[in-house]
């Protein structure tokens, strides 16, 4: 996976980011539910991949995306 260096640092981040808003279980927004187990499986798969940039917010699913 292609990575970029953050200016003035040695930190390299993947050019591809994973957004976690759907993991907050917001069926009214996305039209489907994501249960706790599926959310954890998804996060574990991301950690096992070359992607090292994860977009999360305490506002996604009222904090559920971050908690999971």
MOPAC internal coordinates of N, CA, C and O (Angstrom, degrees):
PM7 1SCF
backbone

  N    0.0000 0     0.00 0     0.00 0    0    0    0
  C    1.4366 1     0.00 0     0.00 0    1    0    0
  C    1.5282 1   108.16 1     0.00 0    2    1    0
  O    1.2310 1   121.40 1   -44.62 1    3    2    1
  N    1.2969 1   114.93 1   135.38 1    3    2    1
  C    1.4570 1   120.63 1  -179.68 1    5    3    2
  C    1.5307 1   110.52 1   -69.98 1    6    5    3
  O    1.2310 1   120.93 1   -41.44 1    7    6    5
  N    1.3239 1   115.83 1   138.56 1    7    6    5
  C    1.4652 1   120.85 1  -179.20 1    9    7    6
  C    1.5199 1   110.13 1  -129.21 1   10    9    7
  O    1.2310 1   121.16 1   -25.23 1   11   10    9
  N    1.3138 1   115.40 1   154.77 1   11   10    9
  C    1.4616 1   122.75 1   176.77 1   13   11   10
  C    1.5127 1   109.24 1  -120.64 1   14   13   11
  O    1.2310 1   121.45 1   -31.32 1   15   14   13
  N    1.3277 1   114.83 1   148.68 1   15   14   13
  C    1.4603 1   119.61 1   178.18 1   17   15   14
  C    1.5255 1   108.83 1   -90.37 1   18   17   15
  O    1.2310 1   120.79 1   -44.94 1   19   18   17
  N    1.3240 1   116.09 1   135.06 1   19   18   17
  C    1.4590 1   120.82 1   174.61 1   21   19   18
  C    1.5224 1   107.17 1   -72.65 1   22   21   19
  O    1.2310 1   121.04 1   -50.45 1   23   22   21
  N    1.3109 1   115.61 1   129.55 1   23   22   21
  C    1.4624 1   121.97 1  -176.56 1   25   23   22
  C    1.5284 1   111.53 1   -51.89 1   26   25   23
  O    1.2310 1   120.96 1   -41.22 1   27   26   25
  N    1.3152 1   115.77 1   138.78 1   27   26   25
  C    1.4722 1   124.10 1   178.48 1   29   27   26
  C    1.5243 1   113.10 1    61.97 1   30   29   27
  O    1.2310 1   120.26 1  -151.19 1   31   30   29
  N    1.3199 1   117.10 1    28.81 1   31   30   29
  C    1.4645 1   120.46 1   177.25 1   33   31   30
  C    1.5272 1   109.12 1  -150.21 1   34   33   31
  O    1.2310 1   120.68 1    -7.37 1   35   34   33
  N    1.3046 1   116.31 1   172.63 1   35   34   33
  C    1.4620 1   121.51 1   174.49 1   37   35   34
  C    1.5236 1   111.40 1  -101.67 1   38   37   35
  O    1.2310 1   120.65 1  -169.70 1   39   38   37
  N    1.3145 1   116.37 1    10.30 1   39   38   37
  C    1.4643 1   121.42 1  -178.41 1   41   39   38
  C    1.5227 1   109.44 1   -80.24 1   42   41   39
  O    1.2310 1   121.29 1   -51.08 1   43   42   41
  N    1.3346 1   115.14 1   128.92 1   43   42   41
  C    1.4643 1   121.28 1   177.62 1   45   43   42
  C    1.5294 1   108.41 1  -115.73 1   46   45   43
  O    1.2310 1   121.23 1   -51.88 1   47   46   45
  N    1.3163 1   115.25 1   128.12 1   47   46   45
  C    1.4631 1   120.40 1  -179.17 1   49   47   46
  C    1.5252 1   109.82 1  -119.07 1   50   49   47
  O    1.2310 1   121.38 1   -30.11 1   51   50   49
  N    1.3131 1   114.96 1   149.89 1   51   50   49
  C    1.4626 1   119.72 1   178.95 1   53   51   50
  C    1.5260 1   109.50 1   -67.45 1   54   53   51
  O    1.2310 1   121.28 1   -34.51 1   55   54   53
  N    1.3257 1   115.16 1   145.49 1   55   54   53
  C    1.4659 1   119.96 1   178.52 1   57   55   54
  C    1.5244 1   110.84 1   -74.11 1   58   57   55
  O    1.2310 1   121.23 1   163.05 1   59   58   57
  N    1.3024 1   115.25 1   -16.95 1   59   58   57
  C    1.4568 1   121.17 1   177.19 1   61   59   58
  C    1.5210 1   108.30 1  -101.01 1   62   61   59
  O    1.2310 1   120.91 1   -49.34 1   63   62   61
  N    1.3131 1   115.86 1   130.66 1   63   62   61
  C    1.4643 1   121.60 1   179.91 1   65   63   62
  C    1.5230 1   109.14 1  -112.68 1   66   65   63
  O    1.2310 1   120.70 1   -29.58 1   67   66   65
  N    1.3241 1   116.26 1   150.42 1   67   66   65
  C    1.4582 1   120.72 1   174.77 1   69   67   66
  C    1.5199 1   108.29 1  -106.45 1   70   69   67
  O    1.2310 1   120.09 1   -58.57 1   71   70   69
  N    1.3175 1   117.44 1   121.43 1   71   70   69
  C    1.4617 1   122.39 1   177.61 1   73   71   70
  C    1.5171 1   110.20 1   -90.08 1   74   73   71
  O    1.2310 1   120.52 1   -46.87 1   75   74   73
  N    1.3188 1   116.62 1   133.13 1   75   74   73
  C    1.4635 1   120.67 1  -173.64 1   77   75   74
  C    1.5237 1   114.58 1  -102.54 1   78   77   75
  O    1.2310 1   119.62 1  -171.87 1   79   78   77
  N    1.3113 1   118.33 1     8.13 1   79   78   77
  C    1.4671 1   118.05 1  -175.20 1   81   79   78
  C    1.5264 1   112.45 1   -58.37 1   82   81   79
  O    1.2310 1   119.82 1   141.50 1   83   82   81
  N    1.3266 1   117.94 1   -38.50 1   83   82   81
  C    1.4729 1   119.95 1  -179.91 1   85   83   82
  C    1.5224 1   112.05 1   -65.79 1   86   85   83
  O    1.2310 1   120.07 1   156.17 1   87   86   85
  N    1.3340 1   117.47 1   -23.83 1   87   86   85
  C    1.4656 1   120.33 1   179.09 1   89   87   86
  C    1.5232 1   111.83 1   -73.44 1   90   89   87
  O    1.2310 1   120.52 1   170.00 1   91   90   89
  N    1.3230 1   116.60 1   -10.00 1   91   90   89
  C    1.4572 1   121.01 1   177.08 1   93   91   90
  C    1.5170 1   112.91 1   -77.06 1   94   93   91
  O    1.2310 1   120.32 1  -178.59 1   95   94   93
  N    1.3321 1   117.00 1     1.41 1   95   94   93
  C    1.4654 1   123.30 1   179.05 1   97   95   94
  C    1.5214 1   110.96 1    58.41 1   98   97   95
  O    1.2310 1   121.32 1  -107.30 1   99   98   97
  N    1.3331 1   115.08 1    72.70 1   99   98   97
  C    1.4593 1   121.66 1   179.69 1  101   99   98
  C    1.5269 1   109.59 1  -119.97 1  102  101   99
  O    1.2310 1   119.96 1  -104.71 1  103  102  101
  N    1.3347 1   117.68 1    75.29 1  103  102  101
  C    1.4644 1   120.45 1  -175.87 1  105  103  102
  C    1.5288 1   113.80 1   -62.38 1  106  105  103
  O    1.2310 1   119.80 1   151.22 1  107  106  105
  N    1.3211 1   117.98 1   -28.78 1  107  106  105
  C    1.4641 1   119.63 1   178.82 1  109  107  106
  C    1.5243 1   111.14 1   -68.59 1  110  109  107
  O    1.2310 1   120.49 1   152.10 1  111  110  109
  N    1.3163 1   116.68 1   -27.90 1  111  110  109
  C    1.4621 1   121.63 1   179.93 1  113  111  110
  C    1.5208 1   111.82 1   -85.74 1  114  113  111
  O    1.2310 1   120.34 1   133.83 1  115  114  113
  N    1.3343 1   116.95 1   -46.17 1  115  114  113
  C    1.4584 1   121.05 1  -172.61 1  117  115  114
  C    1.5243 1   114.59 1  -101.55 1  118  117  115
  O    1.2310 1   120.19 1   165.74 1  119  118  117
  N    1.3128 1   117.25 1   -14.26 1  119  118  117
  C    1.4590 1   119.95 1   179.88 1  121  119  118
  C    1.5164 1   114.00 1    84.01 1  122  121  119
  O    1.2310 1   120.05 1  -171.67 1  123  122  121
  N    1.3251 1   117.51 1     8.33 1  123  122  121
  C    1.4636 1   122.05 1   177.02 1  125  123  122
  C    1.5197 1   109.18 1  -152.68 1  126  125  123
  O    1.2310 1   120.86 1   -19.78 1  127  126  125
  N    1.3140 1   115.95 1   160.22 1  127  126  125
  C    1.4658 1   122.44 1   178.77 1  129  127  126
  C    1.5159 1   110.10 1  -103.31 1  130  129  127
  O    1.2310 1   120.77 1   -26.94 1  131  130  129
  N    1.3219 1   116.13 1   153.06 1  131  130  129
  C    1.4622 1   122.52 1   173.85 1  133  131  130
  C    1.5209 1   106.65 1  -126.67 1  134  133  131
  O    1.2310 1   120.58 1   -68.42 1  135  134  133
  N    1.3363 1   116.50 1   111.58 1  135  134  133
  C    1.4618 1   118.54 1  -178.98 1  137  135  134
  C    1.5308 1   110.55 1   -78.11 1  138  137  135
  O    1.2310 1   121.14 1   -11.56 1  139  138  137
  N    1.3072 1   115.42 1   168.44 1  139  138  137
  C    1.4698 1   122.57 1  -176.71 1  141  139  138
  C    1.5313 1   112.15 1   -55.38 1  142  141  139
  O    1.2310 1   120.28 1   135.20 1  143  142  141
  N    1.3174 1   117.07 1   -44.80 1  143  142  141
  C    1.4632 1   120.97 1  -178.72 1  145  143  142
  C    1.5203 1   112.16 1   -62.91 1  146  145  143
  O    1.2310 1   120.57 1   135.15 1  147  146  145
  N    1.3124 1   116.52 1   -44.85 1  147  146  145
  C    1.4720 1   120.65 1   179.51 1  149  147  146
  C    1.5251 1   110.65 1   -65.10 1  150  149  147
  O    1.2310 1   120.45 1   140.76 1  151  150  149
  N    1.3227 1   116.75 1   -39.24 1  151  150  149
  C    1.4668 1   120.39 1   178.58 1  153  151  150
  C    1.5277 1   110.16 1   -61.74 1  154  153  151
  O    1.2310 1   120.28 1   135.06 1  155  154  153
  N    1.3160 1   117.07 1   -44.94 1  155  154  153
  C    1.4746 1   120.82 1   179.78 1  157  155  154
  C    1.5316 1   111.39 1   -65.48 1  158  157  155
  O    1.2310 1   120.23 1   139.59 1  159  158  157
  N    1.3316 1   117.16 1   -40.41 1  159  158  157
  C    1.4711 1   120.70 1   177.13 1  161  159  158
  C    1.5286 1   110.44 1   -60.73 1  162  161  159
  O    1.2310 1   120.87 1   138.80 1  163  162  161
  N    1.3144 1   115.94 1   -41.20 1  163  162  161
  C    1.4617 1   120.96 1  -179.71 1  165  163  162
  C    1.5226 1   110.95 1   -64.60 1  166  165  163
  O    1.2310 1   120.34 1   132.91 1  167  166  165
  N    1.3222 1   116.95 1   -47.09 1  167  166  165
  C    1.4691 1   120.99 1   179.17 1  169  167  166
  C    1.5278 1   110.34 1   -62.20 1  170  169  167
  O    1.2310 1   119.85 1   137.46 1  171  170  169
  N    1.3207 1   117.89 1   -42.54 1  171  170  169
  C    1.4685 1   120.70 1   178.07 1  173  171  170
  C    1.5269 1   111.27 1   -61.41 1  174  173  171
  O    1.2310 1   120.27 1   141.56 1  175  174  173
  N    1.3294 1   117.10 1   -38.44 1  175  174  173
  C    1.4671 1   120.63 1   178.03 1  177  175  174
  C    1.5270 1   110.68 1   -65.33 1  178  177  175
  O    1.2310 1   120.55 1   142.51 1  179  178  177
  N    1.3197 1   116.56 1   -37.49 1  179  178  177
  C    1.4702 1   119.95 1   177.13 1  181  179  178
  C    1.5235 1   109.72 1   -64.70 1  182  181  179
  O    1.2310 1   120.20 1   134.32 1  183  182  181
  N    1.3291 1   117.23 1   -45.68 1  183  182  181
  C    1.4659 1   120.66 1   179.45 1  185  183  182
  C    1.5283 1   111.74 1   -61.96 1  186  185  183
  O    1.2310 1   120.07 1   150.26 1  187  186  185
  N    1.3219 1   117.47 1   -29.74 1  187  186  185
  C    1.4620 1   121.73 1   178.74 1  189  187  186
  C    1.5312 1   112.51 1   -80.90 1  190  189  187
  O    1.2310 1   120.37 1   169.53 1  191  190  189
  N    1.3197 1   116.90 1   -10.47 1  191  190  189
  C    1.4647 1   121.00 1  -178.19 1  193  191  190
  C    1.5311 1   110.51 1   -93.68 1  194  193  191
  O    1.2310 1   120.93 1     2.85 1  195  194  193
  N    1.3208 1   115.82 1  -177.15 1  195  194  193
  C    1.4640 1   120.65 1   177.77 1  197  195  194
  C    1.5174 1   112.27 1   -85.60 1  198  197  195
  O    1.2310 1   120.00 1   171.95 1  199  198  197
  N    1.3171 1   117.61 1    -8.05 1  199  198  197
  C    1.4631 1   121.64 1   178.64 1  201  199  198
  C    1.5263 1   109.06 1   -69.53 1  202  201  199
  O    1.2310 1   120.52 1   -50.66 1  203  202  201
  N    1.3265 1   116.62 1   129.34 1  203  202  201
  C    1.4613 1   119.29 1   178.93 1  205  203  202
  C    1.5257 1   112.10 1  -127.92 1  206  205  203
  O    1.2310 1   120.80 1  -161.14 1  207  206  205
  N    1.3256 1   116.08 1    18.86 1  207  206  205
  C    1.4593 1   120.80 1   179.02 1  209  207  206
  C    1.5254 1   108.27 1  -123.34 1  210  209  207
  O    1.2310 1   120.85 1   -67.57 1  211  210  209
  N    1.3170 1   115.98 1   112.43 1  211  210  209
  C    1.4633 1   121.78 1  -177.99 1  213  211  210
  C    1.5201 1   108.69 1  -120.16 1  214  213  211
  O    1.2310 1   121.05 1   -54.81 1  215  214  213
  N    1.3325 1   115.59 1   125.19 1  215  214  213
  C    1.4573 1   122.16 1   178.87 1  217  215  214
  C    1.5231 1   108.35 1   -93.00 1  218  217  215
  O    1.2310 1   120.66 1   -61.23 1  219  218  217
  N    1.3170 1   116.35 1   118.77 1  219  218  217
  C    1.4584 1   120.41 1   177.94 1  221  219  218
  C    1.5213 1   109.46 1  -138.41 1  222  221  219
  O    1.2310 1   120.69 1   -17.47 1  223  222  221
  N    1.2970 1   116.28 1   162.53 1  223  222  221
  C    1.4591 1   121.89 1   179.44 1  225  223  222
  C    1.5195 1   109.09 1  -154.68 1  226  225  223
  O    1.2310 1   120.84 1   -34.62 1  227  226  225
  N    1.3039 1   116.00 1   145.38 1  227  226  225
  C    1.4673 1   118.70 1   177.27 1  229  227  226
  C    1.5235 1   111.57 1   -68.06 1  230  229  227
  O    1.2310 1   120.53 1   170.50 1  231  230  229
  N    1.3220 1   116.60 1    -9.50 1  231  230  229
  C    1.4610 1   120.34 1   178.68 1  233  231  230
  C    1.5240 1   113.45 1   -89.26 1  234  233  231
  O    1.2310 1   119.45 1   165.44 1  235  234  233
  N    1.3295 1   118.65 1   -14.56 1  235  234  233
  C    1.4588 1   120.82 1   179.69 1  237  235  234
  C    1.5228 1   108.89 1   -70.83 1  238  237  235
  O    1.2310 1   120.93 1   -67.38 1  239  238  237
  N    1.3141 1   115.83 1   112.62 1  239  238  237
  C    1.4661 1   120.44 1   179.63 1  241  239  238
  C    1.5156 1   111.80 1    62.22 1  242  241  239
  O    1.2310 1   120.91 1  -143.60 1  243  242  241
  N    1.3374 1   115.87 1    36.40 1  243  242  241
  C    1.4673 1   122.15 1  -179.65 1  245  243  242
  C    1.5271 1   111.93 1    55.41 1  246  245  243
  O    1.2310 1   120.73 1  -141.82 1  247  246  245
  N    1.3411 1   116.20 1    38.18 1  247  246  245
  C    1.4587 1   121.42 1   177.49 1  249  247  246
  C    1.5149 1   114.73 1    95.65 1  250  249  247
  O    1.2310 1   119.86 1   171.64 1  251  250  249
  N    1.3293 1   117.87 1    -8.36 1  251  250  249
  C    1.4703 1   120.02 1  -178.05 1  253  251  250
  C    1.5248 1   112.76 1   -63.57 1  254  253  251
  O    1.2310 1   119.90 1   143.68 1  255  254  253
  N    1.3261 1   117.79 1   -36.32 1  255  254  253
  C    1.4699 1   120.08 1  -179.16 1  257  255  254
  C    1.5246 1   110.62 1   -61.96 1  258  257  255
  O    1.2310 1   119.89 1   137.72 1  259  258  257
  N    1.3122 1   117.82 1   -42.28 1  259  258  257
  C    1.4713 1   121.02 1   179.17 1  261  259  258
  C    1.5192 1   112.06 1   -70.13 1  262  261  259
  O    1.2310 1   120.36 1   139.84 1  263  262  261
  N    1.3080 1   116.93 1   -40.16 1  263  262  261
  C    1.4729 1   120.53 1  -178.79 1  265  263  262
  C    1.5178 1   111.58 1   -63.06 1  266  265  263
  O    1.2310 1   120.48 1   143.15 1  267  266  265
  N    1.3210 1   116.69 1   -36.85 1  267  266  265
  C    1.4600 1   120.83 1  -176.25 1  269  267  266
  C    1.4942 1   109.93 1   -73.49 1  270  269  267
  O    1.2310 1   120.10 1   180.00 1  271  270  269

